[in-house]
Amino acid sequence: MADVDPRRAEEAARSTGARPYSSLTELLARSEADAVVVATPSGLHPEQAVEIARAGRHVITEKPMATRWEDGKR
């Protein structure tokens, strides 16, 4: 579980038992997750999905996967 807001990350970690990370990049570097669920604002989905895929992980995104055709094709 990653959140750029440390307070929210700690709160979510306490309530779920998940390990908090301060960024997606940190989560990918320090965890052994097989898949990552992207639940961020839709404008961030394409870049995050590409970063996750390049790290060799499966990607699950909320709708929409992308807001522009070219972003979706990447």
NORUR-V994564 format. One record per run of one state. SS is the DSSP state (h for helix, s for strand, l for the rest). FROM is the first residue (numbers start at 1). TO is the last residue. Records with the same first field share a line. If there is no record, write none. Layout:
# NORUR-V994564
SS: FROM-TO + FROM-TO
This chain:
# NORUR-V994564
l: 1-1 + 3-5 + 17-20 + 22-23 + 31-34 + 39-41 + 55-57 + 62-68 + 74-74
s: 2-2 + 21-21 + 35-38 + 58-61
h: 6-16 + 24-30 + 42-54 + 69-73
